Every structure is written in structure tokens, then in C-alpha cells.
Amino acid sequence: MHERKIGASMDSLNNLNNDKAAIVKKVHIETWGCQMNVADSEKMLSLLQQRNYELTLNVDEADLVLLNTCHIREKARHKVLSRLGVLNQLKNKKPELKIAVSGCVAQADGKKLIELAPQIDILIGPGKIDQIGHFIDATPHNGVPQVALGFDRHSEEQNSTSTDDIGKFIAPTVSGKKEVTRFVNVIQGCNNFCTFCVVPFTRGREVSKEKSQILNEVRGLVDQGVREITLLGQNVNSYGLDFIKTEIVPQDGGPFVELLKAVSEVQGLERIRFTTSNPHDFTRPLANLFASNKKMGRYIHLPVQSGNDHILERMKRKVTVSEYLGRINWLKEAVPDIAISTDLIVGFPGETEEEFEDTLKLISEVEYSFVYAFKYSARKGTAAARFSNHLSEEIMEARLKRLNDIQNAITLKQNQAEIGQVRDVLFFYENSKIPGMYVGRSEHYRTVRVKSERNLVGLTLPVIITASNKIAMEGILN
Ligand code: SF4
């Protein structure tokens, strides 16, 4: 076969090239929600590239539009429906356009979504993303949408990169750019069933990825120039409990601590982060790792959701406020200046004024570097959606504002205290609107901007912080 190609005339080579050009198609991907979805979009893009699709950022030139959706709040779901309306107009002008919907809205709404938006050609839940390639391979279907929902214990996706491929792993980015920081999915799903959360229904139970495959992916990404990896899971610190058949993290920190140690040994990797942690599965050895392993940085996201025990119990969070504060103390003992962020839900059904004020007390006590605070949003199928005493929008809005005002003052105070400090900053990109302005993050996960005539992307350099506001710092190279 190779000999025939080598011996081909220029005309036949041109024909071959033309054929190749003819079969390259374009996919436009829109990703909503969490980092897990970004990682899933990248995985689907890599499967589509194997089918001769290339990424386009311009929806008008796409042959396939993939919406990777989020269902965490009702507003996020509405955005998907409204986007499907716009895409329908595009499909009317271009009938051969394929529309695929993946992610948590696909799983949660299922075929009902197709009734609402019959222009959908492919519907794939987060547990079946590996099937996108098969659907694309299929001959044009007869107007019947192709649907894959539900969860397998071990999907093809999880075993799609063997240890024999070490060093060969290549994952494209959905931005279409070379990135210095990337996500690596290490565990899918969640076993916890917090009463407000839809994740166990949309992403299934916990299934960990083999350590060898994770290391393979990390090495491959580092070979491509990646310097920071964020290990992802809805409940990332229960990684590997399914392998050792327990629901309780062992006293030594268990498989997740082992995984972090192994990943940190990858040559060329400068930083490891992980998200999202459940305080219930957070161990002292994990806190101590921040002290002993410089690649871990000095930042952690540890969601608490509420500062009141009664609300935490009704959320089924499995930890009390004092147990949560115990974990914060482990972290502060390990790294006294560690930066901590959290997630908070304001206006959980039945939340009283006093219970809300306990959350305000908690944020003042912990002094988070920042918080992701949201008004409670009832998700169909969850236990909390059936609770009585749902709060009015006005009460939730007012409480959210009070909380954000307090937190913003704390964030500003902490950022101002950074002025004069020297911080190691890993630079991610050059600001496209301000040439020579490089943007990176410090060990504490604070955004830092530095002017430089030389390209700083991918470098970790000491920076003297010279100015700050609530959002970011500015500095000069030390
Ligand atoms: S631990 Fe996180 S992902 Fe799991 S149910 Fe609770 S909030 Fe949802």
C-alpha cells in the first residue's frame, strides 16, 4: 500500500489530497458548567479528531455543533434550551448540520429534551461520551436521533489509553490553543447524594480511572508543554475507594494521597491542583501533603455549603461545622498561609435568618480567599426539591448580597496584604488585548499580571506584587 502511494503520479496525489480535504469536517463545541465538562469536551474532541473532524470556533462553518451542558441550576438548563432555539434557525438554513447534546442536561432530561428540541441528532449522557465516535461513524440516520444515556461501571473511555501508549497521549484543547494548565479526570460520579445535588443522578456512582492511565495522560500533557494539572472528580478525594472496596478513606490518606504523590513525581510538571473535595473524605495526610510537597501549591477548594449544623444535616453533608473547621485547622497547621475557597448555598429550603447568619460567621472565621456562593436552585428528582419552606427569590437575593459584601471585603483585605510579597507565578497566557501583559497564578491561586518584553508563557518566576484589587494582582519580575 505504501509502495503504491510512493509510486503515484502527481495527479493521483492531488486527487488523494483533495479527497482528504473533502472528508475533513468541522466541529464547534460549546461547554457549560464545571471543569469536568471541559475535560469531557476535550475527550470528545479527541475522539472526533480521530474521525477527521477539526475544531472551529465559528459556529457558522460547523458541520457538527456539540453542546456539552450543565444542569446544576435551572438557569444553566434554560441557557441550553435557548441556544438550541438559535441552532434550529442555523439548521433550517443548513439541513446537513448535525446537532449533538451531551452532559448533565442530556442525562437528566433524556428523550424529553428531544421532544422540546427535535432538531437534536445525537443525545449523549456524561457516562457515554466515548460513544460519540460511533455515532459519527454511523451512516446518516433516518431522522431518528441517536441516544446513549446511563452509566457503565467501566467504559471504553476509561480504558481507551493503555499503559503501552505512555508518552503518546495527546488531548486537544477546546479553546484550540496550546494551554499551560489542563484538567485530568480521575474519578467519575458521586456516591454521596447530598439532598440538593443532581450529580449522582446525572453522572452516576463513583468509578475511578486506573492510576497507570492517569500517569500516562499527565506525562503526555507535560510532553506537550503543560506545567499545571488539576485532577478532577465530583468527589475527587474519594479516588480509588472503589478499587479497595471501602467507603471510608483509610487513615493514611488512601489511594488519592498515593495518586498525588505519583503524579507529583512526573518530571517537568510544576503544579498539581485538585477539585472538588468533599470535607467528609478529607484526611490529615492529605492536609500534610501540602506541607511536604511544593508542587501542591498553597491553595485548596474545600466546599462547606453552609455554616449551620441543622442545614448541613438536612443537606446530608455528613460533616458538622466543627468537623469541617477541624479540617481547616489541619490545613492551617500544615501551611499557615494556605488560601482556602469554598462553595456556599444561600437560602436552602427552610433556612432561617439565624441559620444564615451562622454561614456569615463561618466565612469571617475561616477568612476564605474567595467563595462561590449561589442561591439555592431546586433540581427535579433531588430530595431537597420536595422539602417544604422554599424561600422567596427576594430573601435569597438579599442574603446572597449580604454574604458577598462580607466576603468581598475579606478578599480585598487579603489581596492588599499581598502587596510587597514575592510570589512564584506560573504564567498561562499573554493578554490578547494588551500585548506584553502576561497573566498567571501564584501558589495561592491568585491571578497575577506582569508586563514583560520576553514571552513568559509556561514559565514559573518570582514576582514582586505591586498592586491589587478584588480580582487580581499586578507585579514585576523579581
Ligand atoms: S458530594 Fe458534591 S457531587 Fe456529590 S452529591 Fe454532594 S454536592 Fe453533589
Boltz pocket constraint, residues with backbone or C-beta under 6 A from the ligand:
constraints:
  - pocket:
      binder: B
      contacts: [[A, 190], [A, 191], [A, 192], [A, 193], [A, 194], [A, 197], [A, 198], [A, 199], [A, 200], [A, 234], [A, 235], [A, 278]]
      max_distance: 6.0
